[in-house]
Amino acid sequence: MAASTTTVLSIPTHAQSAPAVRVRTNCRRRITPRAGHALEILGHAIEYLTDEFVHSGMSFSSNNAQLEAVQLLMARNRQVYFECPEIPSFGERCRALLHRPVM
């Protein structure tokens, strides 16, 4: 007997391939449980589609719907990740502490 869960993800067809706002990519982020779950689901979907693509032996082309789906999922994955708040580095926390106004 197999158990399955159904999760509905709303993915707009106009998802951007790159974030419009400049973001720091080398910093840590505070990922909420909800965002973590979304990233996990998106990661599994991306992995599944890429495995299917490789095993089917299809060639790369600009009109391949399967590749477009992978790109769409990857764009959504980046969007979910970059929406998570950044965790300040140790240096940033020290600078903030030293520049606090004295009361």
PyMOL commands that set and color helices and strands:
alter all, ss='L'
color gray80, all
select helices_A, chain A and resi 33-56+65-83+90-98
alter helices_A, ss='H'
color red, helices_A
deselect
rebuild
show_as cartoon
